[in-house]
């Protein structure tokens, strides 16, 4: 059986038994410092060098560091889910970067955290620093074929300090040959160093996402982790930690460096060129009496360098309330100011704007993104362009985040989207099949099948309510007025109780803007021309002329003459 690493066996057993500037935050790093690996790089497989049995750097850590207790699944608390602040920052930045470069991958930062936890306990014990480097190197066993894979030197000792064989290096334990293809700049310093957790986390994310993988698919996630380390126990352990962190994780202070030996670095020795000395035949020279040396004065203590100012806070500029009608752009542009610890503006800092808890379908820019990284200007100000309200009424939170070396800074805007007011009809038009002909019936016959359409700028309007009523001209003939129901001798409607009425409120128009007029009775109505007015609440009017003709008379029958 292939030997398993001590910590992997232990942590796997514990997990199985108890069972996020794209940016320097780091889209900026991905865009401006293109990784060696392209988005189209072929998918690594379980037989790749990285997946070989490469040993475990943590074998050199004391047991409490190498194998800390694993809490039950879902357990909360800082001790259960704490991650060193710099490591957590690196994982989250890598998630944002990969999402910007490879949005179809759906890489969760918790997966990177699971790998970092298994590979190096998030660089704990090695003296993880705020810049992402460690005080002590993190190196796996020598890959000389003795118990592990044999990998001859590929980096001339640049990263692993070994000029004969390779070793896995850094917090994410990259083999140098793998890093040569997948190395990335995760902190925007124009370097690609697997010993830096920012670079290593981004490189790991790109490696896992290679070949157009979608890590939300369980089978593809499985293949990705196997390509990192071809061990089923490794997969189970990493996934166990990933789920643990998905249940909650908090940043904790970076642990100090441990006082324990690190593995020796094996390099080819340089032969000595010094010639052996020739024994002297001369007599020894008497030792002179030493002259007392004056006591040196105590040197002045060196001045500690003043630390460079760091990003200290984010300030909202303008109202924190963002409002817009559905489908329209927000009038106020969300703006924040980043401030350094010395009170000065923080220029050229990447700021993440991200839509959260959105029920409206709102988006950023023409590409419909839900997040965007914007760099602050010389005044420390970052503004989010192109924020547009979605089609639905509702709300969202616009989260604005930035990172310093110790923590994440966050401020929020509150977005509200209101329903767009329904268009108001500006015209009523008769649109039934006989619309080209006047409305005319024989007395005693009802008017039926009459249809009218409400439109605004020639488009159908939904929800228009119309009142239909018999009207007549006023005394001076200047306006239409409703007929007196008690005196009216013209056509009439029936209300819901069947009573005769001369006016009726019709049901609102549907999406097609159409109104079907109810039956208009003419029983006992004298021939003549009457007038029906259709009017909206906004005083859009249509007058329909109703012509009633007399029923034809039957000529009298002449009696037959007697023969």
C-alpha positions, 0 to 999 in steps of 0.5 A: 500500500502506498504510504500515507502522510501522518497528518493526512491519515489523522485529519481524514479519520477525524473529519470522516468520523465527525461528519471569498481584490477580479483584482489585488483584491485581485482582479487587478493582479489577474488583468495587469499581471497575466498568470503564466497559465492561460484560461485555456490551459488543458485540465491537469489530471491525477497523473500530473506531477503535482498529484504525485506522492510528494510528502508532507511539509508538516511532518516537521511541525510539532504535533499540536501544529501539524494535527490540531483537533478537528471539530465536529461538522458545523461547529462554530466558534473562532477556535473551530473555524479561525483562519490566520488573517493573512491566509484568509485574505489571500483565499478571498482575494484569489476567489475574486480574481478567478471569478473575474478571469474565469467566471464559469469556474465558480471557485469558492475560497473555502476550497482553497482554504481546505487545501491550505489547511491540509498542506500547511495549516495555513502556514501556521507555525512558520511565521506567516507575515502580513505580506504573505511570506513566512519567516521559515521556509515551508518545504516538503520532503526531498523528492528523491524516490525514497518513500515519495515520488522522484522528481529531479531538480527543475528550478535550480533550487530557486524556490526549494533550495535544492539543486538536485531534487525538487521539493514541494514549496510554500503554503500550498505546496507547489512542485516547482515544475507545476509552479512554472506553468501555473505561477501567478501574482496574487498581490500585484507586486510583479513577482510570482513566488510560491512561498508567498501565500497570495501568489500561491492561493491564486496559482492554486485557484487557476490550477484547479479551474483549468480546462474550463472546469465548473467546480460547482459540479461535484464530479469536476470538483472531485477531479480537480482535487485529485489533480492536486493530490491523487489520494481519495483520503486527501479529497475527503479531507479537503472537502471536509474542511471546505464544508466546515469553512462554508459553515463559518470562518473568522480571521484570527491573528497570524500565529508566531513562528514556532521554535523547532528545527526546519529540514536541512537544505541539500545542495551539491557542495562546492569542493574546497580549492585551498591547498594543505598547509606546509608545517613550519620549521622555524622556532616559535615566536614568543607571545607578546604581552597583550595591551589592555583594550579600552572598553568600547562605548555602548553603541546608540540603539538603531532607530526603528523605521516608521511603518508605512501607513496602511488602509484604515477606513472606507467612508461613504460619500453622499447618501447611503440610499440608492433609489431607481425605478425598475429598468432604469439607471440609478441617478446617484453614482455610489462613491466611497473614499479610502483613507490611510492610517495617517489620515491621507487619501489612499490612492490606487487601492482596489475596491470591490463593489458587490451586489448582495441579497438582490431581489431585483435583478440589478446589475453593473455595466453592459455585461450584467456583472454583479461585482466590479473592482474599481481603483481609487483615484489620487483623492482616494475616491472610487465610484461605481459606474453603470449601476442599473436597476433590475426589472423587479421591484425590491431591494439589495445591498451594495457591499463595498470592501477593501483589504489591508494586511490584517483585516477586511474593511466594509461599508454598505449602500442600500438599494431600492428599486420601485415598480415603473409606473404603468403607462397612461393611455392616450387614445381609445380606438374601436378595434372590433371586426366591424370597426370600419362600419357605423354601429347600427341595429334594428330597434329591439336588437342589442349592440354586441361584439363591440371592442375598444383598445387603449393605447399609449404612443400606439402601444397597448396599455394594460390596466386602463379602466374605462367608464361607458355611459350614454351622453347628450349635448348640453343646452348650448351644445358645447359639451357632452353630459351624462343623460338623466337615468330617470328620463333616458329613453335610449339604450341601456346596460344591465348591472350585476343585479340585472337592473337597467343602467345608463352608465357602467364601470368596465373591467381594466384592460388586459395586456393587449389593451382591449375592452369588450363592451357589454351588451347594450339593449334597445328594447322599447327604444325609439329609432334614432341616433344615440351617443355612448361615451367611453372615458378614462380617469385621465379624460381620454374620450371616445364617442360612439354613435349608436344608430337604431332603425325602426323594425320593418313593418309587415304589410297587411294580408288581403282577404281572399275574394269569395268565389 
